Each structure stands twice: as structure tokens, then as C-alpha cells.
Amino acid sequence: MLKGDRERRRPTARRLFARAKQTLVKLEGEKLRLTVKPGEYVYLDLSKRYFPLPGEVSSAGLGEPILTPEKVHLPVHYKDDAQGGNPSVAWDFNLLSLDGYSPETGWIR
């Protein structure tokens, strides 16, 4: 490019989205408040949703919303209580072995 063999093209955005940080988001009743600048906010109405919010369900958390030109993707995190009492196992995949650990049963080899 510096020698004149190639032309420089300007960069273009292929997927338009913005992710709001967790610290800039606050849930106020039925509205989600996003901080744009200090003292300036954008409110999103969540009254027509089909899922429960963290205030309505115990042991849940609100994730970082992702804003696109058409939609707002709002992740809602639930704790492991939603498993229905099924025990969980942590698995470790090594080169020659497969090891697991469960609090109820101990080590599984």
C-alpha cells in the first residue's frame, strides 16, 4: 500500500450491535434503564415480555443486553435450582483419562 501497489479500502461494519455493560444497566420496575452518558439515560419498556424478570423470580440475574437495529437481546441467568434437584458432575478431560467429581458421589474415574 505504501509503495502504491494496492489501494486502501475503508473498513465497513458487517454486524451492527452494541453491548451495554452490566454496570450501566438498571432494572426499574417494568423499564430497563441504560446509561448513555452520566446523567443521560435511555429507557426500554419490558412490559410486553413473555419471560419473568429477576425481581419476579428468586435466584436469577440480569445479563448484559445486546442492542441491534431490530431487537434487544436481554439474557436472564437462573441458578442451578432450575435443574429440578438433579445432581451435577464436573468433568475433566485429560489426554489419558476422563475424571469427574460430584458432591454426592465423590470422584468418578
C-alpha positions in Angstrom: 0.0 0.0 0.0 2.8 2.4 0.8 4.6 1.7 -2.5 1.4 2.3 -4.5 0.7 -1.3 -5.5 -2.6 -1.5 -3.5 -5.3 0.8 -2.7 -6.7 1.3 0.8 -10.3 0.4 1.4 -12.2 1.9 4.3 -13.4 -0.5 6.9 -17.1 -1.4 6.9 -19.2 -2.8 9.8 -20.8 -6.2 8.9 -22.8 -6.8 12.0 -24.2 -3.7 13.8 -24.6 -4.3 17.5 -23.7 -2.6 20.8 -23.3 -4.4 24.1 -24.2 -2.5 27.3 -22.0 -3.2 30.3 -23.6 -4.6 33.4 -22.7 -1.5 35.4 -24.6 0.7 33.0 -27.9 -1.2 33.2 -30.6 -0.9 35.9 -34.0 -2.5 36.1 -36.6 -0.1 37.4 -40.0 -1.8 37.7 -41.1 -2.6 34.1 -38.4 -0.5 32.5 -34.8 -1.1 31.8 -32.6 2.0 32.2 -29.4 2.2 30.0 -26.9 4.9 30.8 -25.7 6.7 27.7 -23.7 9.4 29.4 -23.5 10.5 33.0 -27.0 11.9 33.8 -28.4 10.8 30.4 -30.5 7.6 30.1 -32.5 5.6 27.6 -35.5 3.6 28.9 -36.6 0.4 27.3 -40.2 -0.8 28.1 -40.3 -4.5 29.1 -44.0 -4.7 30.0 -44.9 -6.9 26.9 -42.3 -9.6 27.6 -43.1 -13.4 27.8 -40.4 -14.3 30.4 -40.1 -13.4 34.1 -37.6 -10.8 35.2 -35.0 -11.3 38.0 -37.2 -9.4 40.6 -40.1 -11.8 39.9 -38.1 -15.0 40.2 -35.8 -15.7 43.1 -32.2 -16.7 42.4 -31.9 -15.1 38.9 -29.7 -12.4 37.5 -29.9 -10.0 34.6 -27.1 -10.1 32.0 -25.6 -7.6 29.6 -28.2 -6.5 26.9 -27.1 -6.6 23.3 -28.7 -3.9 21.1 -29.2 -4.4 17.4 -31.1 -2.2 14.9 -34.1 -4.5 15.1 -34.0 -6.2 18.6 -32.8 -6.0 22.1 -31.3 -9.3 23.4 -31.7 -9.5 27.1 -30.1 -12.5 28.8 -31.6 -13.7 32.1 -29.5 -16.0 34.2 -31.0 -18.6 36.5 -29.2 -20.5 39.2 -28.9 -24.3 39.2 -32.2 -24.6 41.2 -33.9 -24.9 37.8 -32.4 -28.4 37.3 -35.1 -29.9 39.5 -32.8 -31.5 42.0 -30.7 -33.4 39.5 -27.1 -33.7 40.7 -24.4 -32.1 38.7 -21.0 -33.5 37.8 -17.8 -31.6 36.9 -15.8 -33.4 34.2 -12.1 -33.1 33.5 -11.0 -34.4 30.1 -7.3 -35.3 30.1 -5.1 -37.0 27.5 -5.3 -40.5 29.0 -8.2 -40.2 31.5 -11.7 -38.9 32.0 -12.3 -37.8 35.6 -15.5 -36.4 37.2 -16.4 -35.1 40.6 -19.9 -34.9 42.2 -20.5 -33.6 45.7 -23.0 -36.5 46.3 -20.9 -39.4 45.0 -17.3 -38.1 45.1 -14.7 -38.9 42.4 -15.6 -40.8 39.2 -12.8 -42.2 37.1 
